[in-house]
Amino acid sequence: MQYLLDTVTLVRHFTGKGKIGQVAAHLLDAIEESDDSFFVSVVSLMGIMYLAEKNRIAIGLSETLKSLEASSKYTIINLSPEILQVAETVEFYELHDRLILATAKWLDVKVISSDHEFKKVQDVEVLWD
């Protein structure tokens, strides 16, 4: 299967800090042994860069990129005009999350996220608990 990791999931996974839901933890703990692959939106990387600069998280952009590059299981997805067109159809109050949700819809994959508001978005399946 293929999944999109949201920003909080990435931070918690790579830092080992913060609760990760049971389903999400099972998938993330078995990354290297599974046939699954994981997408990361460049929007999440922007969020990590910003939050690290504000000293709100314990991981920076460079460390995150090194962790992603250390495994063939991760693929970074850039924003594209096609994703932006999907974003026009996504009703969500926060722009960065809207772009992450649009990326999941465009890729047609499930999102691993603790954000319960994501579950309200049509045609997006969210995994966590």
C-alpha positions in Angstrom: 0.0 0.0 0.0 1.0 3.6 -0.3 0.4 6.3 2.2 0.9 10.1 2.7 2.4 11.2 6.0 1.3 14.5 7.3 3.6 16.9 9.2 2.8 15.9 12.7 3.3 12.2 11.8 6.7 12.9 10.3 7.8 14.9 13.4 6.6 12.3 15.9 8.0 9.4 13.9 11.5 10.8 13.4 11.8 12.3 16.9 10.2 9.5 18.8 8.3 12.2 20.8 4.5 12.4 21.0 1.8 9.8 20.8 1.3 7.9 17.5 -1.9 6.0 17.1 -1.9 2.2 17.1 -2.6 1.8 13.4 -0.1 4.5 12.4 2.5 3.1 14.7 2.1 -0.4 13.3 2.7 0.9 9.7 5.6 3.1 10.7 7.4 0.6 12.9 7.3 -1.9 10.0 8.5 0.4 7.3 11.6 -1.4 6.2 10.0 -4.9 6.4 6.8 -4.1 4.5 6.0 -3.6 0.9 4.4 -0.2 1.8 5.7 3.1 0.5 5.3 6.5 2.0 4.8 9.9 0.4 5.8 13.2 2.0 4.5 16.5 0.7 7.0 19.3 0.3 4.4 21.3 2.2 5.2 19.2 5.3 8.8 19.8 4.8 8.1 23.6 4.7 6.1 23.2 7.9 9.0 21.4 9.6 11.4 24.1 8.5 9.2 26.8 9.9 8.4 25.0 13.2 12.1 24.2 13.7 13.1 27.9 13.2 10.5 28.8 15.9 12.0 26.1 18.2 8.6 24.4 18.4 9.9 20.9 17.3 13.0 18.9 18.1 13.9 18.2 14.5 15.0 20.4 11.6 14.7 20.3 7.9 18.2 18.9 7.3 17.8 16.1 9.8 14.3 15.3 8.3 15.7 15.2 4.8 18.5 12.9 5.9 16.0 10.5 7.5 13.9 10.5 4.4 16.9 9.9 2.1 18.1 7.1 4.3 15.3 4.8 3.1 13.9 4.0 -0.3 10.5 3.8 1.3 9.9 7.6 1.2 9.2 9.7 -1.8 8.9 13.5 -1.6 6.0 15.0 -3.6 6.4 18.5 -4.9 3.5 20.8 -5.4 2.2 20.8 -9.0 -0.5 22.6 -10.9 -2.5 19.4 -10.8 -2.3 19.3 -7.0 -3.3 22.9 -6.9 -6.3 22.2 -9.1 -7.4 19.4 -6.7 -6.8 21.8 -3.8 -9.5 24.1 -5.3 -12.0 21.3 -4.6 -10.9 20.6 -1.0 -12.8 22.5 1.6 -10.4 22.9 4.6 -9.8 26.0 6.8 -5.9 25.8 6.8 -4.0 26.2 3.6 -1.0 23.9 4.4 -3.3 21.1 5.5 -5.5 21.7 2.5 -2.5 21.2 0.2 -1.5 18.0 2.0 -5.1 16.7 1.7 -5.1 17.7 -2.0 -1.9 15.8 -2.5 -3.5 12.7 -0.9 -6.5 13.0 -3.2 -4.3 13.5 -6.3 -2.2 10.5 -5.4 -5.3 8.5 -4.4 -3.7 7.3 -1.2 -4.6 7.2 2.5 -3.3 9.9 4.9 -1.6 9.0 8.2 -2.6 11.8 10.5 -3.7 12.6 14.0 -5.8 15.5 12.8 -9.5 14.4 13.3 -10.6 17.3 11.0 -9.0 15.5 8.1 -11.7 12.8 8.4 -14.4 15.4 7.4 -12.8 15.8 3.9 -14.6 14.0 1.2 -12.7 11.2 -0.6 -9.8 11.1 1.9 -9.2 8.2 4.1 -7.3 8.9 7.3 -5.4 6.4 9.4 -4.2 6.9 13.0 -5.9 5.0 15.9 
